[in-house]
Amino acid sequence: MAQRVVFLGAGDGGMMAANRLARMMRQELDRGELEILLVSDSDRHLYQPGLLYIALDQAQPDGFFRPQSGLVLPGVQLLVDPAVRVVPEQRLVECASGRRVEYDFLVLATGSHPDLDAIPGLREGAYSFYTLPEALRLRKALQEFRGGRVLMAIGVPHKCPVAPLEFMFILDDYLRRAGLREKSELVYTYPIARLHSLQAVAEWTEKVFAERKIRGETFFNVESVDPGAHKVLTLEGEEVEYDLLVAIPPHTGAQVVRDSGLGDAEGWLPTDPRTLRMKGQERIYVLGDATDLPISKAGSVAHYESEVVARNLVHELRGEPPTTLYDGKVFCFIEAGLEEATYVTFDYRNPPRPASPAAMIHWFKLAYNEMYWLSLRGLL
Ligand SMILES: Cc1cc2nc3c(=O)[nH]c(=O)nc-3n(C[C@H](O)[C@H](O)[C@H](O)COP(=O)(O)OP(=O)(O)OC[C@H]3O[C@@H](n4cnc5c(N)ncnc54)[C@H](O)[C@@H]3O)c2cc1C
């Protein structure tokens, strides 16, 4: 009888890992010895980093969406039917339609999700760019903006730890081009003692903020937002006025994870940092934002992890121990404005060192935005 691997979540990591496994086990698929099922809650795939460009009026949404059916490789069966529960004891995933999908191995790649309701007043008082409706709403607000204080408030954890910085740098250029920079004050806040969770990025940011006259404030944790008075109240006791509030809401794991009683209180799944097996579960792997690993929640992480998970599944399906190990590698471009970018790369053992921003790196980032669709097919 064929063995079945089910991937839950057809975002960056799930799609990539399912396609990689199909590439690695082509013969088994052709002989009918293996089935690969990819369970998705949508028939469209969004390239999420595109939301930054949409919010800042640098791109239209269409180019960042593709039909899921056009992204799966032959041998990967796409099931558009949101999962409502995972039952590891029965090796079963239950879907919204009532369908019950059994598995030999399961990969949880259900991502992370911004929670606009985590802070009172945030949904009404703030703009965000982490979903398409929010990005479009922010774009409109920026088109109508005539100057004033832009306050950025950041909740943790959140995916793409550099996206709020990229937003500030691009916004700085955007307002200059619009002739509004002199009439605007840019204030970036961060919840801990420095401007970014990564020490090296925080130091680099401080330098660039000084050059660009962007104010950085630390120990800034939003307790509530008063949309009527245009004020943010912080846990530290501050009361700060704004004209435009841009917020990155704190994220949680997927609802299905919490509804299944898996994961911690916020829905992050306990994951072995090396093999990426779910702790306490022999037949479940976890990848991407859904893990509880103390590393960036980023597409590049999902990318590198998808390779580890696919290789370990090949071992498992052949009755071998999972010997491929993840080294914690992360690679992040950082847009440093409208015309240049830098990048950081690091892993469990080596800290990041931001390179000097350059136009070439910005162009490479724009090229990667197109290459993403190839990487989903396991080609990069
Ligand atoms: C504005 C923005 C900018 C970003 N920029 C970058 C960047 O420059 N570089 C970078 O590396 N990363 C960036 N990221 C982060 C990156 O997009 C994520 O880290 C990456 O998508 C994580 O991959 P994932 O597979 O873990 O989760 P996702 O890609 O989010 O996929 C998870 C999927 O699971 C689905 N799912 C959830 N629950 C269910 C269910 N019950 N049933 C079925 N499906 C379900 C979700 O709908 C989703 O499609 C950015 C993100 C944002 C929002």
The ligand as a Gaussian input file, in Angstrom:
#p B3LYP/6-31G(d) Opt

LIG

0 1
 C        4.842000      42.293000       4.768000
 C        5.717000      41.064000       4.842000
 C        7.011000      41.125000       4.351000
 C        7.823000      40.001000       4.427000
 N        9.089000      40.066000       3.900000
 C        9.895000      39.006000       3.970000
 C       11.194000      39.057000       3.394000
 O       11.595000      40.059000       2.796000
 N       11.996000      37.973000       3.535000
 C       11.574000      36.842000       4.182000
 O       12.356000      35.871000       4.273000
 N       10.330000      36.754000       4.723000
 C        9.491000      37.809000       4.628000
 N        8.224000      37.728000       5.152000
 C        7.843000      36.560000       5.962000
 C        7.423000      35.364000       5.133000
 O        6.382000      35.698000       4.235000
 C        6.963000      34.256000       6.062000
 O        7.911000      34.094000       7.080000
 C        6.804000      32.956000       5.295000
 O        5.716000      33.073000       4.411000
 C        6.627000      31.779000       6.258000
 O        6.318000      30.630000       5.544000
 P        5.361000      29.551000       6.194000
 O        5.182000      28.495000       5.171000
 O        5.843000      29.184000       7.526000
 O        3.993000      30.318000       6.431000
 P        3.030000      30.935000       5.347000
 O        3.756000      31.246000       4.086000
 O        2.298000      32.049000       6.017000
 O        2.042000      29.740000       5.018000
 C        1.203000      29.174000       5.965000
 C       -0.033000      28.730000       5.221000
 O       -0.823000      27.874000       6.043000
 C       -2.170000      28.203000       5.817000
 N       -3.014000      27.678000       6.869000
 C       -3.134000      28.131000       8.137000
 N       -4.088000      27.417000       8.769000
 C       -4.558000      26.515000       7.876000
 C       -5.572000      25.532000       7.939000
 N       -6.315000      25.365000       9.036000
 N       -5.823000      24.759000       6.845000
 C       -5.100000      24.946000       5.713000
 N       -4.140000      25.884000       5.598000
 C       -3.884000      26.664000       6.668000
 C       -2.120000      29.723000       5.746000
 O       -3.288000      30.272000       5.183000
 C       -0.908000      29.916000       4.850000
 O       -1.243000      29.847000       3.486000
 C        7.351000      38.815000       5.035000
 C        6.047000      38.761000       5.504000
 C        5.229000      39.862000       5.418000
 C        3.800000      39.791000       5.920000

